Amino acid sequence: MGPVFLCPCRPFSQEVRKKAALTYFEEYLSRPIDDKPFVAEDTLKERDYLWHTWIYRDNIKDIICMGFLFGMVNASVAQKLSMGSPPSLWQKFASSPKMVLWSWSNLFLFNLYNQRHPRAIAEDALNKPWRPLPAARISPEQTTIVMYMMYPVVLLVALYVGDLVPCLLEALSCLWYNEWRGASGPFLKNLLNGLGFACFFAGPLEVATGHSIFSGGCTAATWLGILTGCIMTTSHTQDFRDKEGDKLIGRDTVPLAVGDYYARMIVALGVVGWTSVASWYWCAGWSEAAMSWAAGACMVGNLFYDRTKSGDALSWRLWPGWILSLFLLPVFVD
């Protein structure tokens, strides 16, 4: 096992690194459950907790909470988005379970797709070993069965809450990302990340307002297009913390493709550029956009100040704060 981690990765080809990672993963799965270091001292109850964490909590902060907040905040100014009259506080509260159900069902299907392939399992064994597949709590074959069972569930949920178009668009981007090599190129991966997030924003918003994002003058669709650009040019902030695992399995990410410094510069330019575009679109002055500029400055400042793995993890935790501050721009303007 030592040579896989102690030998530098650069002299080896991408294919050799992939084989090394997969060999490591196969050997890892063959160990007894008590010989897996991250579960060796867990009780059965604690290991089951990890399983439920995967089902109910994986990516909740990054996707479900952000989509829910976008829907709630922007529904309050639905008239500015050409999506009818704003729902009352009680109407938004009553639609909350449907918003969460739509987001969770689509996210769970994406996680099943995203984590079941050998390459993804090998990467998670290094970067996210608590997930059930690298922890041998479920097999790839069982995951595939659950995935196919989720398709009718997701479609029925979308029909029930009246939000089918974002669901279909998310399913298409999910297939492209996971099955049609959409994640193989760093810049295409960022584009699909942006489109995927936009679907998770559009879904709860349509549930809350009862109107399509393409209604009226497509103001909401244009706003989501701007947010897609924000995410597309900055979502590789998450890749700085996982560079070790990505390099080992040969995954092409923006930091590995263009270099660490230039990848951080792309994030900085994206924050400045898209904050400016969003402020222009909503005719927001410095006072209305101050929160967005401050949140972006904190994230970018930490990205350059602390380039350790823990510092990069903090930058990724600050990233949603900048996105959330942009959500508030249509609320702050008159």
C-alpha positions in Angstrom: 0.0 0.0 0.0 2.9 2.4 0.7 4.0 3.0 -2.9 0.5 4.2 -3.9 0.8 7.2 -1.6 4.5 7.7 -1.0 5.6 7.8 -4.7 5.0 11.1 -6.4 2.2 11.0 -9.0 3.7 13.2 -11.6 6.1 10.7 -13.3 3.3 8.2 -13.9 0.8 8.4 -16.7 -2.9 9.1 -16.0 -3.8 5.5 -16.8 -1.2 4.2 -14.3 -2.6 6.4 -11.6 -6.1 5.2 -12.3 -5.0 1.6 -12.1 -3.2 2.3 -8.8 -6.2 3.9 -7.3 -8.5 1.0 -8.4 -6.0 -1.6 -7.1 -6.0 0.2 -3.7 -9.8 0.3 -3.6 -10.1 -3.4 -4.5 -7.7 -4.3 -1.7 -9.4 -2.0 0.7 -12.8 -3.6 0.1 -11.4 -7.1 0.7 -10.4 -6.2 4.2 -12.6 -7.2 7.2 -14.9 -4.5 8.3 -12.9 -4.0 11.5 -9.7 -3.4 9.4 -11.2 -0.3 7.7 -9.6 2.6 9.7 -12.4 5.0 9.5 -15.0 2.5 10.8 -12.7 0.3 13.0 -13.9 1.7 16.3 -17.5 2.5 15.2 -20.3 0.6 16.7 -22.9 -0.9 14.4 -25.3 1.9 15.3 -22.7 4.5 14.4 -22.0 2.8 11.0 -25.8 2.8 10.3 -25.7 6.5 11.1 -23.2 7.0 8.3 -25.6 5.1 6.0 -28.5 7.4 6.9 -26.3 10.4 6.6 -25.7 9.4 2.9 -29.4 9.0 2.2 -30.7 12.1 4.0 -27.8 14.5 4.5 -25.2 14.2 1.8 -24.9 17.6 0.1 -27.9 19.0 2.0 -26.1 22.2 2.9 -24.7 22.8 -0.6 -27.8 22.0 -2.7 -31.0 21.4 -0.8 -30.7 24.3 1.7 -29.4 26.7 -1.0 -32.3 25.7 -3.4 -34.8 26.1 -0.6 -33.6 29.5 0.4 -33.5 30.6 -3.2 -37.1 29.6 -3.6 -38.3 31.2 -0.4 -36.4 34.5 -1.0 -37.1 35.0 -4.6 -40.8 33.9 -4.3 -41.2 36.9 -2.0 -40.5 39.1 -5.1 -42.2 36.9 -7.6 -43.6 40.0 -9.4 -40.1 41.1 -10.3 -39.4 37.7 -11.8 -42.6 37.8 -13.9 -43.9 34.8 -11.9 -47.2 36.2 -10.7 -48.0 37.7 -7.3 -45.8 36.8 -4.3 -47.2 34.0 -2.2 -48.2 34.8 1.4 -46.0 33.7 4.3 -48.5 31.0 5.0 -48.5 29.8 1.4 -44.7 29.6 1.4 -44.8 27.7 4.7 -47.3 25.3 3.3 -45.3 24.7 0.2 -42.0 24.1 2.1 -42.4 20.3 2.5 -43.0 20.0 -1.3 -40.0 22.1 -2.0 -37.8 19.9 0.2 -39.3 16.7 -1.2 -38.6 17.8 -4.8 -35.0 18.8 -4.0 -34.2 15.7 -1.9 -35.6 13.2 -4.4 -33.6 14.7 -7.3 -30.5 15.0 -5.2 -30.6 11.4 -4.0 -30.9 10.2 -7.6 -27.9 12.4 -8.6 -25.9 11.0 -5.6 -26.7 7.4 -6.7 -25.5 8.2 -10.2 -22.4 10.1 -9.1 -21.0 7.7 -6.5 -21.6 4.2 -8.0 -18.8 4.0 -10.6 -15.4 2.4 -9.7 -13.6 5.6 -10.4 -15.8 7.6 -8.1 -15.6 5.0 -5.4 -11.8 5.0 -5.6 -11.7 8.8 -5.2 -14.2 8.7 -2.3 -12.0 6.1 -0.6 -9.4 8.9 -0.4 -11.4 12.0 -0.1 -14.8 11.0 1.5 -14.3 7.5 3.0 -17.4 7.8 5.2 -19.7 7.4 2.2 -21.4 4.0 2.1 -19.8 2.7 -1.1 -16.1 3.0 -0.1 -17.2 1.9 3.4 -18.6 -1.3 1.9 -22.1 -0.6 3.4 -23.7 -1.1 -0.1 -22.3 -2.6 -3.3 -22.3 -0.8 -6.7 -24.8 -3.3 -8.0 -27.2 -2.6 -5.2 -26.8 1.1 -5.7 -27.7 0.7 -9.4 -30.9 -1.2 -8.5 -31.9 1.6 -6.0 -31.1 4.2 -8.7 -33.4 2.6 -11.2 -36.1 2.3 -8.6 -35.8 6.1 -7.8 -36.6 7.1 -11.4 -40.4 6.6 -11.1 -40.3 8.1 -7.6 -38.6 11.3 -8.8 -41.0 11.7 -11.7 -44.1 11.0 -9.5 -42.8 13.6 -7.0 -42.3 16.2 -9.8 -45.8 15.5 -11.1 -47.3 15.7 -7.6 -45.7 19.1 -6.8 -46.2 20.5 -10.3 -42.6 21.0 -11.2 -41.7 18.6 -14.1 -39.5 20.7 -16.4 -36.6 21.4 -13.9 -36.8 17.8 -12.9 -36.3 16.6 -16.5 -33.5 19.2 -17.1 -31.8 18.0 -14.0 -32.1 14.3 -15.1 -30.5 15.3 -18.4 -27.6 17.1 -16.8 -27.2 14.2 -14.4 -26.9 11.7 -17.2 -24.5 14.0 -19.1 -22.4 14.5 -16.0 -22.2 10.9 -14.8 -22.8 8.6 -17.9 -21.7 10.7 -20.9 -18.3 11.7 -19.5 -19.5 15.2 -18.6 -17.2 15.2 -15.6 -14.2 14.1 -17.6 -13.2 17.6 -18.6 -12.8 20.3 -16.0 -14.5 23.2 -17.8 -17.4 21.0 -19.0 -17.8 19.8 -15.5 -18.1 23.3 -14.2 -20.7 24.1 -16.8 -22.8 21.1 -15.8 -22.4 22.0 -12.1 -23.8 25.4 -13.0 -26.7 24.0 -14.9 -27.4 21.4 -12.2 -27.5 24.1 -9.5 -29.8 26.2 -11.6 -32.2 23.3 -11.8 -32.1 22.9 -8.0 -32.8 26.6 -7.7 -35.6 26.6 -10.3 -37.5 23.6 -8.8 -38.3 25.1 -5.3 -39.0 28.5 -6.9 -41.6 27.0 -9.2 -43.1 25.0 -6.3 -43.4 28.1 -4.2 -44.9 30.4 -6.8 -46.9 27.9 -9.0 -45.4 29.5 -12.1 -42.8 28.5 -14.6 -39.4 30.3 -14.7 -40.1 30.8 -18.4 -43.3 32.7 -17.8 -43.7 36.4 -18.5 -40.6 37.9 -20.0 -38.3 35.0 -18.8 -36.9 37.3 -16.1 -36.5 34.4 -13.7 -34.8 32.3 -16.4 -32.4 35.1 -17.2 -31.7 35.5 -13.5 -31.0 31.8 -13.2 -28.7 32.1 -16.3 -26.6 34.7 -14.4 -26.4 32.4 -11.4 -25.4 29.6 -13.6 -22.5 31.7 -14.8 -21.5 32.5 -11.2 -21.4 28.8 -10.3 -19.8 27.8 -13.6 -16.7 30.0 -13.1 -16.3 29.5 -9.3 -17.6 26.0 -8.4 -14.1 24.5 -8.8 -13.4 26.1 -5.4 -14.5 22.7 -4.1 -11.6 21.0 -6.0 -8.7 22.7 -4.1 -9.4 20.6 -1.0 -9.5 17.3 -3.0 -6.4 17.8 -5.2 -4.6 14.7 -3.7 -7.3 12.3 -4.5 -8.1 13.9 -7.9 -4.4 13.7 -8.9 -4.1 10.0 -7.8 -7.1 8.8 -9.9 -6.2 11.1 -12.9 -9.3 13.3 -12.7 -8.9 16.5 -14.6 -10.1 19.5 -12.5 -9.4 23.2 -13.1 -6.7 23.4 -10.4 -4.8 20.5 -11.9 -5.5 21.6 -15.5 -4.4 25.2 -15.3 -2.4 25.2 -12.1 -3.3 26.2 -8.5 -2.6 30.0 -8.8 -4.5 30.5 -12.1 -7.4 28.4 -10.9 -7.7 30.7 -7.8 -7.5 33.7 -10.1 -10.4 32.4 -12.2 -12.4 32.2 -9.0 -11.5 35.8 -8.0 -12.3 37.1 -11.5 -15.6 35.2 -11.5 -16.6 36.7 -8.1 -15.8 40.2 -9.3 -17.3 39.8 -12.7 -20.6 38.1 -11.8 -21.2 40.2 -8.7 -21.0 43.2 -11.1 -23.3 41.6 -13.7 -25.9 40.6 -11.0 -25.8 44.1 -9.5 -26.2 45.6 -13.0 -29.1 43.3 -13.8 -31.1 44.3 -10.7 -29.9 48.0 -10.8 -28.4 47.5 -7.4 -26.2 50.3 -6.0 -23.3 50.0 -3.7 -25.5 49.9 -0.6 -27.8 47.2 -2.0 -24.8 45.1 -3.2 -22.6 45.6 -0.2 -23.4 42.2 1.3 -22.5 40.4 -2.0 -19.2 42.3 -2.3 -18.3 41.6 1.3 -19.2 37.9 1.1 -17.2 37.5 -2.1 -14.2 39.3 -0.6 -14.1 37.1 2.4 -14.2 33.9 0.3 -11.6 35.1 -2.2 -9.4 36.5 0.6 -9.3 33.2 2.4 -8.7 31.4 -0.9 -5.4 33.2 -1.4 -4.5 33.7 2.3 -4.8 30.1 3.5 -3.9 27.5 0.8 -3.7 24.5 3.1 -6.3 21.7 2.8 -8.2 23.0 5.8 -8.0 26.6 4.4 -9.4 25.4 1.1 -12.2 23.5 2.9 -13.1 26.8 4.7 -13.1 28.6 1.3 -15.6 26.1 0.0 -17.7 26.6 3.2 -17.7 30.4 2.5 -18.7 29.9 -1.1 -22.4 29.4 -0.4 -22.4 32.6 1.6 -21.5 34.6 -1.5 -24.1 32.8 -3.6 -26.8 33.3 -0.9 -25.9 37.0 -0.8 -26.6 37.2 -4.5 -30.1 35.7 -3.9 -31.0 38.8 -1.9 -30.2 41.3 -4.6 -33.8 41.4 -6.1 -35.1 41.8 -2.5 -32.9 44.7 -1.6 -33.6 46.8 -4.7 -36.8 48.9 -5.0 
